[in-house]
Amino acid sequence: ESDRLNTLVANILDLGRLQADAVTAQAQTTELGEVIATTLANMPVTDRVKVDLDDDLPPIHADPVLLERALANLVANALRYSPVDEAVTIRAVPLDWSLELRVIDHGRGIPRRERRRAFQPFERIDDQPESAGTGLGLAVARGFIQTMGGALTIDETPGGGTTMIATLATSAKAAQT
């Protein structure tokens, strides 16, 4: 319960900072695998998380602290809405000048008509008591990713569920600009 309360307070403070435009990204060349490892090491439940990364992923241009906080919210959300016998997968897909960080679950999914609302603060799509979410995690995650110049979108997981896709610039792209 204390972990849940700490997360809630941190998300409320982060949301306030995002809404006040008081969050600044300290972007640098960042190894995604290291950010994922740090994120999972600081989470209470990670035995249901599978990491699927290629060894030759390009470094990204991101703020590792903001990315860690965004990823923690995405993974916690995926775990909350996934069946207990299904793993949540973290996967990265390199593109030309960016990288897609995908957090994949096999839960109920988010209907297409509800996806925009899913990023609004204090919005919960299902309002079922057992999910116990506050509706802040996706709003904060999206705010942090946008602060780093990225985008966070929602897609369907083949076979059912939700795939959250964070698109971030690679360091090669950042060096060009």
KELUMLUM-391591 format. One line per field, with one value per residue (C-alpha): residue number from 1; chain; x, y, z. Coordinates in steps of 0.05 Angstrom, whole numbers. Layout:
k <- NUM,...
c <- A,...
u <- X,...
v <- Y,...
w <- Z,...
REM end
This chain:
k <- 1,2,3,4,5,6,7,8,9,10,11,12,13,14,15,16,17,18,19,20,21,22,23,24,25,26,27,28,29,30,31,32,33,34,35,36,37,38,39,40,41,42,43,44,45,46,47,48,49,50,51,52,53,54,55,56,57,58,59,60,61,62,63,64,65,66,67,68,69,70,71,72,73,74,75,76,77,78,79,80,81,82,83,84,85,86,87,88,89,90,91,92,93,94,95,96,97,98,99,100,101,102,103,104,105,106,107,108,109,110,111,112,113,114,115,116,117,118,119,120,121,122,123,124,125,126,127,128,129,130,131,132,133,134,135,136,137,138,139,140,141,142,143,144,145,146,147,148,149,150,151,152,153,154,155,156,157,158,159,160,161,162,163,164,165,166,167,168,169,170,171,172,173,174,175,176,177
c <- A,A,A,A,A,A,A,A,A,A,A,A,A,A,A,A,A,A,A,A,A,A,A,A,A,A,A,A,A,A,A,A,A,A,A,A,A,A,A,A,A,A,A,A,A,A,A,A,A,A,A,A,A,A,A,A,A,A,A,A,A,A,A,A,A,A,A,A,A,A,A,A,A,A,A,A,A,A,A,A,A,A,A,A,A,A,A,A,A,A,A,A,A,A,A,A,A,A,A,A,A,A,A,A,A,A,A,A,A,A,A,A,A,A,A,A,A,A,A,A,A,A,A,A,A,A,A,A,A,A,A,A,A,A,A,A,A,A,A,A,A,A,A,A,A,A,A,A,A,A,A,A,A,A,A,A,A,A,A,A,A,A,A,A,A,A,A,A,A,A,A,A,A,A,A,A,A
u <- 0,57,86,17,11,81,64,-1,32,89,38,-3,60,84,17,18,88,68,6,47,97,151,182,246,278,353,360,424,448,413,416,344,364,394,332,288,333,331,255,242,292,251,183,153,125,165,162,107,147,184,237,249,305,353,426,440,388,412,418,361,361,320,320,332,297,233,235,241,182,140,158,142,72,62,85,45,-17,-6,3,-60,-103,-71,-93,-46,-25,-4,63,71,123,170,196,233,226,279,255,295,309,268,253,185,184,124,91,45,-9,-64,-119,-187,-158,-179,-235,-215,-269,-240,-166,-163,-199,-149,-95,-139,-120,-165,-200,-209,-238,-269,-285,-283,-264,-214,-169,-156,-124,-129,-127,-61,-9,-22,-30,37,72,48,68,139,147,121,169,225,198,166,96,54,-1,-47,-56,-90,-49,-62,-104,-131,-102,-68,0,26,76,126,163,230,285,350,415,433,371,386,457,428,386
v <- 0,48,35,50,114,137,125,163,224,224,221,278,321,302,319,387,401,378,422,482,468,461,396,402,343,333,292,254,192,136,61,35,-31,6,48,-15,-51,8,15,-59,-60,-5,-38,-85,-136,-154,-229,-222,-175,-203,-159,-172,-128,-137,-131,-80,-27,43,90,139,214,218,239,173,196,218,156,112,145,140,67,50,79,41,-25,-16,-1,-62,-107,-80,-96,-162,-231,-257,-315,-270,-235,-162,-153,-95,-94,-43,-34,8,53,99,156,134,75,49,25,-21,-44,-101,-132,-184,-153,-127,-73,-1,9,55,106,111,119,195,197,146,201,251,259,222,184,110,72,14,43,-27,-28,-85,-45,7,57,133,151,188,139,147,222,228,179,216,283,259,227,290,332,291,305,237,211,159,123,64,4,-63,-125,-181,-233,-181,-129,-62,-41,26,54,107,135,167,196,158,193,193,234,282,292,313,369
w <- 0,14,-56,-86,-45,-65,-138,-131,-98,-150,-207,-178,-170,-239,-270,-236,-263,-333,-332,-308,-364,-311,-336,-377,-411,-401,-465,-476,-512,-475,-479,-476,-444,-385,-375,-377,-327,-279,-286,-272,-214,-180,-189,-137,-187,-248,-252,-304,-349,-409,-443,-517,-544,-601,-582,-636,-618,-633,-573,-565,-550,-486,-414,-377,-314,-351,-394,-333,-300,-363,-373,-301,-310,-375,-346,-282,-323,-368,-308,-275,-335,-357,-334,-280,-324,-382,-387,-405,-460,-470,-541,-583,-658,-693,-750,-796,-747,-687,-643,-621,-549,-542,-478,-497,-454,-466,-424,-446,-490,-500,-551,-608,-589,-518,-536,-535,-468,-439,-437,-399,-325,-276,-333,-325,-384,-345,-276,-246,-172,-179,-225,-170,-218,-211,-284,-279,-306,-380,-376,-340,-386,-448,-418,-404,-472,-507,-465,-496,-566,-574,-581,-543,-580,-568,-613,-607,-589,-639,-602,-553,-508,-513,-541,-518,-568,-547,-608,-590,-633,-640,-623,-698,-712,-655,-682,-750,-721
REM end
